[in-house]
Amino acid sequence: MRGLNLHKGGGDLKFRRKVNPSARSRRAATSLNKGGHKSPFSRGIQGDKEDYGGGKSGSPRRDEVPTWGINQEPWRVKMNQTPYFVHHTAVVDEPVDIGEGTKVWHFSHIMSGAKIGANCSLGQNVFVGSRVVIGNNCKIQNNVSIYDLVTLEDNVFCGPSCVFTNDMNPRAAYPKGGVWIPTLVKEGASIGANATIMCGITLGMHSFIGAGALIHKDVPDYALMVGVPARQIGWMCECGERLKFDDSDTVTCNARCKGTYKLEDDKVRRIS
């Protein structure tokens, strides 16, 4: 029957009218605008798995799920009295350490024990392992998995679907029981979309990894890496502009960072 579906409740099959999603959004908006709206961020909500219709004591109704952008910004909503935002489809396994102003978006999973700094953004479908440390102001785009023993320092950018690893020779029949290999991404580094970072290496400060690159060894500070396997083709400044040491060992960026950089012994450092 069009517009109706079968719902099993109390042992009998009952008809229940489908709720138009737009109508549901309007009801959610109304409840937000009226004030006194109870936060739906409880451990029981997992997308459509719960019976929002009241089948479980204490479960919020489906029309209580908030619609963002209506007189309320999501990062102003606190989960368990903490000043960070977790979308209602995301899973956060307590205990975790998440800094103020951080946002965890749709379908992401943060495992217990993870440490995430302040003002970070974790996009859709991001996974963060138990022994992961993420610094402040990191931007992690959609579909990124950060496995145990990966450390991201402050201001690291991880492009969509970039890949981290923590095992050089995995075998399903011979598990290592959590004995993994650590990886360090230093402050200000950028990793392009679909890049693969092999474990046991260090990405230097403000290094720049091109999209699709395969990184299998340590990367110097400010180095620009591309290709499979990756090779260095130049240097990048802190704001992401190409540094060209053509006629001098000193270059000044005229874009955003305004920094002066010196090339010496095949290494770059910022001198002002």
C-alpha positions in Angstrom: 0.0 0.0 0.0 1.5 3.3 -1.0 2.5 5.5 1.9 2.2 2.8 4.5 4.6 0.2 5.8 4.4 -2.7 8.2 5.7 -2.2 11.7 6.0 -5.1 14.1 5.1 -4.1 17.7 3.5 -5.9 20.6 3.5 -9.2 18.7 1.1 -8.0 16.0 1.7 -6.4 12.6 0.4 -2.9 12.6 0.2 -0.2 9.9 2.3 2.9 10.4 2.3 5.8 8.0 5.7 6.8 6.7 6.9 10.2 7.8 7.9 12.6 5.1 11.5 13.6 5.7 10.8 17.2 5.0 7.9 17.2 7.4 10.2 15.6 10.0 12.7 18.4 9.5 10.0 21.0 9.9 9.0 19.4 13.2 12.6 19.4 14.4 12.9 23.0 13.5 9.8 23.8 15.4 11.1 22.0 18.5 14.4 23.9 18.3 12.7 27.3 17.9 10.4 26.7 20.9 13.3 26.3 23.2 13.7 23.7 26.0 14.8 21.1 23.4 16.5 18.1 25.0 19.7 17.1 23.3 19.3 13.8 21.4 23.0 13.0 21.7 22.6 9.8 23.8 24.5 6.5 23.4 21.3 4.8 22.2 21.0 6.7 18.9 22.6 5.0 15.9 20.9 6.2 12.8 17.8 4.2 12.1 18.7 1.2 14.4 16.7 2.6 17.3 12.9 2.7 17.6 12.5 6.5 17.8 8.7 5.9 18.0 8.9 5.3 21.8 9.4 1.6 21.8 12.3 2.0 24.3 11.9 3.9 27.5 13.9 7.2 27.4 14.5 7.0 23.6 14.0 10.3 21.8 11.3 10.5 19.2 12.4 10.6 15.6 11.2 14.2 15.3 13.6 15.2 18.1 16.7 14.7 16.0 17.8 18.3 15.3 18.0 19.9 11.9 21.1 22.2 11.9 21.2 25.7 10.5 17.9 26.8 12.1 18.6 29.4 14.7 21.3 27.2 16.1 24.8 26.3 15.0 25.9 22.7 15.6 29.1 23.5 17.4 27.2 25.4 20.1 25.4 22.2 21.1 27.3 20.3 23.8 27.4 16.6 24.1 27.5 15.4 27.7 28.3 19.0 28.8 31.5 19.1 26.8 32.2 22.0 24.3 32.7 19.9 21.2 30.2 18.7 18.5 29.5 15.1 17.5 26.9 14.5 14.8 24.2 12.1 15.9 25.2 9.5 13.3 28.8 9.4 14.7 30.0 6.9 17.3 32.3 8.0 20.1 33.4 5.2 22.5 34.0 6.6 25.9 36.4 7.5 27.4 38.0 9.9 24.9 39.8 13.2 25.1 38.3 15.7 22.6 39.3 19.4 22.7 37.0 22.4 22.7 35.6 23.4 19.4 36.3 20.1 17.6 33.6 18.8 15.3 33.0 15.1 14.5 30.8 14.7 11.4 28.5 12.0 9.9 29.2 8.3 10.4 32.7 8.8 12.0 34.0 6.5 14.7 36.3 7.5 17.5 37.5 4.6 19.6 38.1 4.8 23.4 41.5 6.2 24.4 41.9 8.5 21.4 43.2 12.0 22.0 42.0 14.8 19.8 43.0 18.4 20.3 41.0 21.6 20.1 39.4 23.1 16.9 39.8 20.0 14.8 37.4 19.0 12.0 36.8 15.3 11.3 34.8 14.9 8.1 32.3 12.2 7.1 33.3 8.5 7.7 36.5 9.2 9.6 38.0 6.4 11.8 40.3 7.2 14.7 42.0 4.3 16.6 42.4 4.0 20.3 46.1 4.9 20.4 46.0 7.8 18.1 47.0 11.3 19.1 45.8 14.3 17.0 46.9 17.9 17.8 45.1 21.2 17.7 43.5 22.6 14.5 43.9 19.5 12.4 41.6 19.1 9.3 40.8 15.5 8.5 38.7 15.1 5.4 36.2 12.4 4.4 37.0 8.7 4.5 40.3 8.9 6.3 41.3 6.1 8.7 43.9 6.9 11.3 45.0 3.7 12.9 46.8 3.0 16.2 50.1 4.7 16.9 49.7 7.4 14.3 50.4 10.8 15.7 49.4 14.1 14.0 50.9 17.2 15.4 49.1 20.6 15.3 47.7 22.1 12.0 48.0 18.9 10.0 45.8 18.5 6.9 44.7 15.0 5.7 43.0 15.1 2.3 40.0 12.9 1.4 40.7 9.1 1.5 44.4 9.4 2.3 45.6 6.2 3.9 47.7 5.5 7.0 49.2 2.0 7.9 50.7 0.5 11.0 51.8 -3.0 9.9 54.5 -3.6 7.2 53.8 -7.4 6.7 50.2 -8.2 7.8 48.8 -11.7 7.7 45.3 -12.5 8.7 46.3 -15.9 10.2 49.1 -14.4 12.2 47.9 -11.4 14.2 50.4 -9.3 16.0 48.1 -8.5 19.0 48.5 -4.7 18.8 52.2 -4.6 18.3 52.1 -2.0 15.6 54.6 0.4 14.0 54.2 4.1 14.8 54.1 7.0 12.3 54.6 10.7 13.0 53.2 13.6 11.0 54.8 16.8 12.2 53.3 20.3 12.6 51.8 21.9 9.5 52.2 19.0 7.1 49.6 18.5 4.3 48.7 15.1 2.8 46.9 15.1 -0.5 43.8 13.1 -1.4 44.4 9.3 -1.8 48.0 9.5 -0.7 49.3 6.4 1.1 51.6 6.8 4.1 53.6 3.7 5.0 54.2 3.1 8.7 57.4 3.7 10.6 58.3 7.0 9.0 58.1 10.7 9.8 56.6 13.5 7.7 58.6 16.7 8.4 57.2 20.0 9.4 55.2 21.7 6.7 56.0 19.0 4.2 53.5 18.7 1.3 52.4 15.3 0.0 50.8 15.4 -3.4 47.6 13.6 -4.2 48.0 9.9 -4.8 51.6 9.8 -3.7 53.1 6.7 -2.0 55.3 7.7 0.9 57.7 5.0 2.0 60.5 6.9 3.7 61.1 9.9 5.9 60.2 13.3 4.4 62.2 16.4 5.2 60.7 19.6 6.5 59.0 21.8 3.8 59.6 19.1 1.1 57.2 18.6 -1.8 56.6 14.9 -2.6 54.8 13.4 -5.6 54.5 10.1 -7.4 54.5 6.4 -6.8 56.9 5.8 -5.1 57.1 9.4 -4.1 60.1 11.6 -5.0 60.9 15.1 -3.9 60.4 17.7 -6.6 60.8 20.9 -4.6 60.0 22.8 -1.5 56.8 24.5 -0.1 56.5 27.3 2.4 54.3 27.3 5.5 51.2 28.7 3.7 51.5 26.2 0.8 53.3 28.2 -1.9 56.2 26.8 -4.0 59.6 28.0 -2.9 62.0 28.5 -5.8 65.7 28.7 -4.9 66.8 29.5 -8.4 69.5 32.2 -8.0 69.8 32.4 -4.2 69.7 30.2 -1.1 67.2 32.5 0.5 63.6 33.1 -0.6 60.8 35.2 0.8 57.1 34.2 0.4 55.0 37.1 -0.8 51.7 35.3 -0.2 50.2 34.6 3.2 52.9 33.5 5.6 55.4 36.3 4.5 58.2 34.0 5.7 61.9 34.0 4.6 63.4 30.6 4.0 67.0 29.4 3.7 68.2 26.4 1.8 71.3 24.9 3.3 72.8 21.4 3.1 69.7 20.2 1.2 67.5 21.3 4.0 65.1 24.2 4.3 64.4 26.2 7.4 62.5 29.4 8.1 64.7 32.2 9.3 62.1 35.0 9.7 
